[in-house]
Amino acid sequence: MKRTIFFLFSLLLILSACKKEEDKVPTCEDCNFTCLGQSEPNVYTNDCQDNWTCSFKVFSASSIDLDENLGVVSGNKNVFQMIRSTEGDPMIADDEYTNVLVFDLAEDQNSFSVEDSDLAMMRVHYRSLCFCSEVDFKPVTTGCLQGEKQADGSWFVQGFVEGAYDSGGSFALGIDAQFSR
């Protein structure tokens, strides 16, 4: 009986050690930034379109909270947040629109490169705040994200991600931007 318990305990320790390494977000040395092709629609950059405001931020000592309006609370990771919003036409009621994308990364990492199922490791979520039916954060399920910390502490991030709404629709967006602290 003692041998069985010892064996099970040893197996559990080995599996948990493997799981921790498996959960580490893949890095990229000298990122090539290959997530965007020539034809992706809706690529958001630091050069915001007219009548829109854009924010690309990295919050240290933070965490993602999908119940919070903009998704960021205090915690122990770096949280990347993109906000893109417009007040719309002043003559039209309820045409205001805000896009929010959040994802996180361990504070000790200086780069990342994830695709498809690995996006879940970074808790990538997207939300549209608008006068529309679905305004909750939705998980990003497919795509590619790459990022690299710059000498000044900012991050260059490139990606193209997609996901689905509960109603059957979908969203897709590209990012090619500098995220600052």
N, C-alpha and C positions, 0 to 999 in steps of 0.2 A: 504494500500500500504506500509506504514511504517513497519507494522508487517511482511509483506511478505519479505521485504528487510532485516529486522532484522533476521528473521528466516533463510533465505538463507545465510546471512553472518555468523550466528552462526553455521549452518551446515557445511559451508566451513571451518571454524576454527576447528571444531571437526574432520572433515575428514583429514585435513592437519596434525593435531596432531597425529592421528592414523597412517597416512602414514609415518611420520618421525620415529615412533617406529617400524613400519613394515619394514622399510628399514635398520634397524640396523642388521649388520651381526651377526649371532648366534655365541656365544662363547662356549668354552668347559673348564670346570673346571677340572684340572688334566687330560689333554687330554690322551686318551687311544691309539691314533694313530692306527686306524683300517681301514684306507683307502687302504692299500696294502695287498693283499693275498700272496700266495706262488708262483703264476704262471704269474704275470704280466710281459710282455716284456718291454724293454726299460726303466728300472728304473735308473734314473740319481741320482748319489750320489756325495759327495765331493771327492771321489776317482775316478778321471777321467780316462777313458780308454787311452791306449797308442795312441799317435798321435792325441789326442784331448786336448783342453784346456777347463776348466769349471770355471764358475763364478756364485756364488750364493750371491746376494747382496740385502740389504734393504736400500732404500733411503728415509730419512725423508724429510718433507716439499716438497713433490713431487706430481706429477700427471702423469697419463697415457696419452700419445698423440700417437694415432695409426698412425699418419703421420710421426712421427719421426722414424729414422732407428732402434733404440733400444728401443723405446717406453716410455722413461722417460724424463719429463720436470719438472720445479719447480711448486709447488702447495701446497696443504694443507693436504696431506695424506702420509702414508707410502706406498711406491711402492716396491714390491718384483720383482726381475728380475733374471731369470736364463738365462745364455748364455752358450752354448756348441758349440764349433767350431773346425774345422780341416782344415788344408791346403791341406789335401789329399796327393796323391802321387806326388812328384815333377816332375815326368816324364809325368803326365797327365794334360792337360789343362782343366780348368773349372770344376774341381772336388772338389773345396772348398765348405764347407757346414757350415752353422751356424743355430742353433736352438735358438729361443728366446721365453721365456714365461714370461708374466708380469701379475700382479694382484695387486689390492690396498686394503687398509684397513684404517679406521679412526685411527689417531695417538693415541687416548686415549684407544684403545682396546689392551689387552694383550694376547688374544687368539682368535681363530676362528675355526669353524667347519661347513662346507657347503657341500651340495650335490645337484647335478642336477640343478634345476631351481634357487637355491640360489647362484650358481656360478656367475650369472649375476650381483648380488649385489657387487661382488668384481672385476668386469670388467676383468675377466680372458680371456686372448688372447694369441695365439700362432702364431709364424711366422717361416718359413724356408727361410733363405737367401741362394740362390744357383743359379746355372744356370738351372732354371726350370721355368715352366709356371706360378705358383702362388706363389708370394712372399709377399703378403700383410698379415697383421695380420688377423687372423681368430678367431671368438669367440669360446671359449670352451663351449660346450653345455651339456655335461654330465660328471659325475664323482664325485669325493670326494676330498676335500682339508681340512686338519687340520693343525693348527699351534699354537705354544705357545712361548711366549717371555721368554728368559732365563735370569738368573741373570746378565750376562755380557752384556745384550742388544742385543745379537744375537737372532735369531729365529730358532727353529726346525720346519720344515715343512715336512709333508708327504701327498702324494696324488696320485691319478690316474685319469687322465682327458682324454677326447676324444672330437673330433670335426670333421667337414667335410670341404673339399675343394669345391669350386664352380664347379670344373670339375667332381665331383662325388666321388673322393677318400676321404680317411679319415686319421686322425692322432690319435695316442694314445701314452701317455707317463706317466711314474711314476716318482715321486720325493720322495727321502728319504734323506734330506740334511739339513745342518746348513746354514742359510743365515746370513751373517754378515754385519755390517755397513761399 
